[in-house]
Amino acid sequence: MALAIRKLTNNLGAEIDGIDLTGPLDNAIVAELRSALDDYSVLVFREQDFKNQTQIAFSTQFGPLENMLYKREGDGNQPISNITNVDRHTDEIYPTGHSRLTANTGNELWHTDSSFKPVPALCSMLSGREVPPIGADTQFATCRAAYEALLEAEQLELEGLVAEHNYAWSRSQVPGYVPPAETLAQVPPVRHALVRTNPGNGRKNFYTGAHASHIIGWPVEKGRKFLKELVARAAQPEFVYTHKWRQYDFVIWDNRCVLHRATAYESEKYRRVMRRTTVAGTGPTIDESVTLSGVA
């Protein structure tokens, strides 16, 4: 079966039609989907009426799944994340000022999932169970096309650099939110190569985002400015795809080379219920052949 693939932008994204992901798929189809993810970085599927267990079953065909970091309203230590503004106990939208609404605003920062872990994520899969009629889009930015648009000298400047990724740093950028101490204890700072290469096609990209705190061996503020500039490069309009959600949309994206962020919406007015599964990657990202003077 050949997938019906339609490109969404020149630089990333494809919509795939004519396939039901909620039922059994043979290995050949899964391999085609994996190859399409390597090529397009973001895959969009419409009318995929997933339940939690069918989403988990589909996602595990791509590899082992990550568990939630910590217990939050009963969805900790599970391979599916509840991204929502709706209280599961009352089935009502959280009231104004609730900590969950504040925490959710962190999703509006450009980031890549789980880069604060020693083994960062391969890909994320998001199911739109209930979506607002306006707002709450998800934007994706390709660090691959942005890297390829750099001058050769700029690309060479990135080679061999290592960035520290720190969950505490990224959450400090969310006004009014302090993550639980038990969460921070599980995710001490980690280091990742600034340049990563897709093993399937050999294409390179820079690896950064909100969790990337600074560059090892550089003055902290200099490194932060540099990483922020890279994010700005990737966030240029020609490198961004904006997904406007419909109910039962299902989107897969490659965390190795794509940044993403949510856009704001009236979270005290409209319900938003999303479920995310995250496929674990491989690590560490720093090749053993890379040596940095003075870096332990």
C-alpha positions as a Python dict, from the first residue, in 0.01 Angstrom:
ca = {
    (1, 'M'): (0, 0, 0),
    (2, 'A'): (144, 334, -108),
    (3, 'L'): (65, 620, 126),
    (4, 'A'): (-126, 918, -16),
    (5, 'I'): (107, 1200, 87),
    (6, 'R'): (47, 1572, 32),
    (7, 'K'): (316, 1823, 127),
    (8, 'L'): (198, 2101, 356),
    (9, 'T'): (485, 2349, 307),
    (10, 'N'): (805, 2360, 107),
    (11, 'N'): (1021, 2280, 409),
    (12, 'L'): (822, 2053, 641),
    (13, 'G'): (495, 1877, 695),
    (14, 'A'): (279, 1632, 505),
    (15, 'E'): (-85, 1524, 532),
    (16, 'I'): (-145, 1152, 483),
    (17, 'D'): (-488, 1032, 372),
    (18, 'G'): (-663, 700, 335),
    (19, 'I'): (-531, 522, 640),
    (20, 'D'): (-688, 428, 974),
    (21, 'L'): (-425, 435, 1246),
    (22, 'T'): (-660, 319, 1520),
    (23, 'G'): (-662, -43, 1404),
    (24, 'P'): (-392, -302, 1330),
    (25, 'L'): (-122, -205, 1079),
    (26, 'D'): (130, -433, 918),
    (27, 'N'): (502, -375, 955),
    (28, 'A'): (541, -249, 598),
    (29, 'I'): (297, 38, 659),
    (30, 'V'): (470, 131, 983),
    (31, 'A'): (803, 136, 799),
    (32, 'E'): (652, 369, 535),
    (33, 'L'): (529, 600, 809),
    (34, 'R'): (872, 602, 973),
    (35, 'S'): (1032, 688, 638),
    (36, 'A'): (777, 966, 580),
    (37, 'L'): (858, 1110, 923),
    (38, 'D'): (1227, 1117, 830),
    (39, 'D'): (1141, 1301, 508),
    (40, 'Y'): (873, 1547, 621),
    (41, 'S'): (931, 1581, 999),
    (42, 'V'): (560, 1646, 1071),
    (43, 'L'): (280, 1409, 966),
    (44, 'V'): (-89, 1505, 984),
    (45, 'F'): (-378, 1257, 983),
    (46, 'R'): (-748, 1349, 991),
    (47, 'E'): (-1041, 1163, 1148),
    (48, 'Q'): (-842, 936, 1379),
    (49, 'D'): (-1082, 863, 1666),
    (50, 'F'): (-827, 734, 1914),
    (51, 'K'): (-895, 617, 2266),
    (52, 'N'): (-604, 602, 2510),
    (53, 'Q'): (-534, 233, 2462),
    (54, 'T'): (-555, 242, 2082),
    (55, 'Q'): (-323, 543, 2075),
    (56, 'I'): (-73, 363, 2298),
    (57, 'A'): (-98, 50, 2080),
    (58, 'F'): (-27, 249, 1763),
    (59, 'S'): (254, 452, 1917),
    (60, 'T'): (445, 149, 2048),
    (61, 'Q'): (493, 35, 1689),
    (62, 'F'): (745, 320, 1658),
    (63, 'G'): (939, 217, 1969),
    (64, 'P'): (925, 218, 2350),
    (65, 'L'): (721, 499, 2500),
    (66, 'E'): (823, 748, 2764),
    (67, 'N'): (628, 770, 3087),
    (68, 'M'): (505, 1092, 3243),
    (69, 'L'): (763, 1244, 3475),
    (70, 'Y'): (550, 1275, 3784),
    (71, 'K'): (203, 1211, 3915),
    (72, 'R'): (-34, 1489, 3818),
    (73, 'E'): (-401, 1425, 3885),
    (74, 'G'): (-363, 1054, 3830),
    (75, 'D'): (-179, 1053, 3496),
    (76, 'G'): (175, 1004, 3622),
    (77, 'N'): (387, 700, 3545),
    (78, 'Q'): (185, 626, 3232),
    (79, 'P'): (283, 637, 2864),
    (80, 'I'): (17, 895, 2778),
    (81, 'S'): (6, 1260, 2875),
    (82, 'N'): (-314, 1454, 2944),
    (83, 'I'): (-271, 1803, 2797),
    (84, 'T'): (-587, 1984, 2891),
    (85, 'N'): (-762, 2268, 3067),
    (86, 'V'): (-1040, 2038, 3191),
    (87, 'D'): (-1047, 1890, 3541),
    (88, 'R'): (-1087, 1514, 3505),
    (89, 'H'): (-1276, 1489, 3834),
    (90, 'T'): (-1541, 1754, 3768),
    (91, 'D'): (-1527, 1758, 3385),
    (92, 'E'): (-1526, 2137, 3412),
    (93, 'I'): (-1272, 2390, 3286),
    (94, 'Y'): (-1022, 2485, 3554),
    (95, 'P'): (-1106, 2814, 3728),
    (96, 'T'): (-914, 3134, 3665),
    (97, 'G'): (-568, 3127, 3819),
    (98, 'H'): (-549, 2749, 3855),
    (99, 'S'): (-188, 2620, 3856),
    (100, 'R'): (-264, 2382, 3570),
    (101, 'L'): (-356, 2672, 3342),
    (102, 'T'): (-36, 2852, 3440),
    (103, 'A'): (173, 2541, 3374),
    (104, 'N'): (8, 2494, 3034),
    (105, 'T'): (137, 2833, 2916),
    (106, 'G'): (485, 2680, 2914),
    (107, 'N'): (377, 2496, 2600),
    (108, 'E'): (376, 2831, 2422),
    (109, 'L'): (758, 2840, 2427),
    (110, 'W'): (942, 2695, 2127),
    (111, 'H'): (1072, 2360, 2250),
    (112, 'T'): (1141, 1999, 2164),
    (113, 'D'): (993, 1735, 2391),
    (114, 'S'): (1215, 1565, 2649),
    (115, 'S'): (1542, 1728, 2550),
    (116, 'F'): (1595, 1765, 2927),
    (117, 'K'): (1634, 1386, 2952),
    (118, 'P'): (1958, 1188, 2897),
    (119, 'V'): (1780, 1001, 2617),
    (120, 'P'): (1568, 1263, 2437),
    (121, 'A'): (1248, 1183, 2250),
    (122, 'L'): (1234, 1045, 1898),
    (123, 'C'): (885, 1168, 1816),
    (124, 'S'): (563, 1285, 1977),
    (125, 'M'): (209, 1190, 1876),
    (126, 'L'): (-79, 1420, 1966),
    (127, 'S'): (-447, 1334, 1944),
    (128, 'G'): (-704, 1614, 1936),
    (129, 'R'): (-995, 1479, 2138),
    (130, 'E'): (-1166, 1816, 2202),
    (131, 'V'): (-1041, 2132, 2032),
    (132, 'P'): (-1144, 2498, 2069),
    (133, 'P'): (-1324, 2664, 1777),
    (134, 'I'): (-1057, 2932, 1761),
    (135, 'G'): (-693, 2952, 1868),
    (136, 'A'): (-488, 2674, 2030),
    (137, 'D'): (-301, 2602, 1707),
    (138, 'T'): (27, 2413, 1717),
    (139, 'Q'): (321, 2560, 1529),
    (140, 'F'): (618, 2356, 1409),
    (141, 'A'): (958, 2496, 1307),
    (142, 'T'): (1217, 2295, 1115),
    (143, 'C'): (1569, 2324, 1253),
    (144, 'R'): (1682, 2112, 957),
    (145, 'A'): (1587, 2357, 683),
    (146, 'A'): (1706, 2644, 903),
    (147, 'Y'): (2043, 2472, 946),
    (148, 'E'): (2071, 2409, 573),
    (149, 'A'): (2003, 2779, 509),
    (150, 'L'): (2306, 2880, 721),
    (151, 'L'): (2627, 2982, 553),
    (152, 'E'): (2891, 2708, 552),
    (153, 'A'): (3100, 2907, 799),
    (154, 'E'): (2800, 2930, 1032),
    (155, 'Q'): (2743, 2557, 1009),
    (156, 'L'): (3106, 2491, 1093),
    (157, 'E'): (3076, 2718, 1397),
    (158, 'L'): (2814, 2479, 1539),
    (159, 'E'): (3015, 2161, 1496),
    (160, 'G'): (3137, 2008, 1822),
    (161, 'L'): (2934, 2240, 2044),
    (162, 'V'): (2740, 2093, 2334),
    (163, 'A'): (2444, 2256, 2509),
    (164, 'E'): (2311, 2195, 2856),
    (165, 'H'): (1937, 2124, 2864),
    (166, 'N'): (1766, 2198, 3192),
    (167, 'Y'): (1396, 2164, 3277),
    (168, 'A'): (1435, 2405, 3568),
    (169, 'W'): (1570, 2669, 3327),
    (170, 'S'): (1282, 2635, 3082),
    (171, 'R'): (1017, 2644, 3355),
    (172, 'S'): (1177, 2957, 3502),
    (173, 'Q'): (1065, 3132, 3183),
    (174, 'V'): (697, 3063, 3261),
    (175, 'P'): (561, 3356, 3467),
    (176, 'G'): (403, 3248, 3793),
    (177, 'Y'): (489, 2879, 3764),
    (178, 'V'): (716, 2686, 3999),
    (179, 'P'): (752, 2316, 3914),
    (180, 'P'): (722, 2063, 4196),
    (181, 'A'): (1049, 1977, 4368),
    (182, 'E'): (985, 1607, 4303),
    (183, 'T'): (981, 1677, 3930),
    (184, 'L'): (1306, 1874, 3930),
    (185, 'A'): (1472, 1594, 4128),
    (186, 'Q'): (1397, 1354, 3843),
    (187, 'V'): (1548, 1572, 3570),
    (188, 'P'): (1892, 1710, 3655),
    (189, 'P'): (2067, 1902, 3374),
    (190, 'V'): (2187, 1698, 3076),
    (191, 'R'): (2411, 1769, 2779),
    (192, 'H'): (2332, 1722, 2410),
    (193, 'A'): (2518, 1786, 2089),
    (194, 'L'): (2412, 2109, 1922),
    (195, 'V'): (2423, 1945, 1578),
    (196, 'R'): (2237, 1619, 1518),
    (197, 'T'): (2222, 1402, 1207),
    (198, 'N'): (1925, 1196, 1094),
    (199, 'P'): (2056, 839, 1056),
    (200, 'G'): (1798, 763, 787),
    (201, 'N'): (1892, 1033, 537),
    (202, 'G'): (2208, 1198, 671),
    (203, 'R'): (2051, 1545, 694),
    (204, 'K'): (2174, 1768, 976),
    (205, 'N'): (2000, 2016, 1203),
    (206, 'F'): (2072, 2223, 1510),
    (207, 'Y'): (1913, 2100, 1834),
    (208, 'T'): (1791, 2368, 2071),
    (209, 'G'): (1470, 2514, 2219),
    (210, 'A'): (1339, 2641, 2551),
    (211, 'H'): (1501, 2361, 2752),
    (212, 'A'): (1848, 2445, 2615),
    (213, 'S'): (2006, 2660, 2884),
    (214, 'H'): (2357, 2744, 2766),
    (215, 'I'): (2659, 2618, 2573),
    (216, 'I'): (2925, 2426, 2759),
    (217, 'G'): (3255, 2611, 2772),
    (218, 'W'): (3101, 2949, 2686),
    (219, 'P'): (2998, 3230, 2921),
    (220, 'V'): (2639, 3148, 3016),
    (221, 'E'): (2477, 3465, 2883),
    (222, 'K'): (2669, 3447, 2555),
    (223, 'G'): (2550, 3092, 2505),
    (224, 'R'): (2190, 3178, 2587),
    (225, 'K'): (2193, 3463, 2337),
    (226, 'F'): (2336, 3234, 2071),
    (227, 'L'): (2078, 2961, 2134),
    (228, 'K'): (1799, 3219, 2126),
    (229, 'E'): (1926, 3339, 1787),
    (230, 'L'): (1913, 2984, 1652),
    (231, 'V'): (1552, 2948, 1765),
    (232, 'A'): (1473, 3275, 1588),
    (233, 'R'): (1632, 3139, 1270),
    (234, 'A'): (1410, 2832, 1280),
    (235, 'A'): (1099, 3037, 1364),
    (236, 'Q'): (1114, 3239, 1040),
    (237, 'P'): (787, 3204, 844),
    (238, 'E'): (939, 2997, 562),
    (239, 'F'): (1043, 2730, 815),
    (240, 'V'): (713, 2713, 1008),
    (241, 'Y'): (397, 2508, 963),
    (242, 'T'): (91, 2609, 1168),
    (243, 'H'): (-155, 2330, 1237),
    (244, 'K'): (-514, 2442, 1293),
    (245, 'W'): (-677, 2159, 1482),
    (246, 'R'): (-996, 1975, 1395),
    (247, 'Q'): (-1146, 1720, 1630),
    (248, 'Y'): (-978, 1378, 1593),
    (249, 'D'): (-673, 1516, 1414),
    (250, 'F'): (-360, 1316, 1492),
    (251, 'V'): (-17, 1472, 1444),
    (252, 'I'): (325, 1308, 1468),
    (253, 'W'): (643, 1514, 1476),
    (254, 'D'): (1015, 1444, 1487),
    (255, 'N'): (1158, 1588, 1809),
    (256, 'R'): (1512, 1541, 1683),
    (257, 'C'): (1483, 1823, 1431),
    (258, 'V'): (1157, 2012, 1493),
    (259, 'L'): (1062, 2274, 1749),
    (260, 'H'): (697, 2324, 1835),
    (261, 'R'): (478, 2549, 2045),
    (262, 'A'): (110, 2598, 2123),
    (263, 'T'): (-62, 2926, 2047),
    (264, 'A'): (-282, 3101, 2299),
    (265, 'Y'): (-657, 3058, 2321),
    (266, 'E'): (-937, 3147, 2564),
    (267, 'S'): (-853, 2866, 2805),
    (268, 'E'): (-1113, 2982, 3058),
    (269, 'K'): (-1388, 2964, 2795),
    (270, 'Y'): (-1319, 2677, 2554),
    (271, 'R'): (-1244, 2314, 2635),
    (272, 'R'): (-921, 2163, 2503),
    (273, 'V'): (-846, 1795, 2559),
    (274, 'M'): (-536, 1649, 2394),
    (275, 'R'): (-355, 1322, 2454),
    (276, 'R'): (16, 1285, 2378),
    (277, 'T'): (229, 976, 2351),
    (278, 'T'): (605, 1019, 2319),
    (279, 'V'): (839, 766, 2162),
    (280, 'A'): (1177, 746, 2333),
    (281, 'G'): (1485, 808, 2121),
    (282, 'T'): (1839, 682, 2151),
    (283, 'G'): (2125, 841, 2336),
    (284, 'P'): (2347, 994, 2436),
    (285, 'T'): (2349, 1245, 2151),
    (286, 'I'): (2713, 1339, 2207),
    (287, 'D'): (2929, 1116, 1991),
    (288, 'E'): (3216, 954, 2181),
    (289, 'S'): (3457, 1096, 1928),
    (290, 'V'): (3367, 1452, 2028),
    (291, 'T'): (3613, 1588, 2283),
    (292, 'L'): (3589, 1927, 2441),
    (293, 'S'): (3880, 2078, 2622),
    (294, 'G'): (3796, 2132, 2985),
    (295, 'V'): (3457, 1963, 2965),
    (296, 'A'): (3403, 1668, 3196),
}
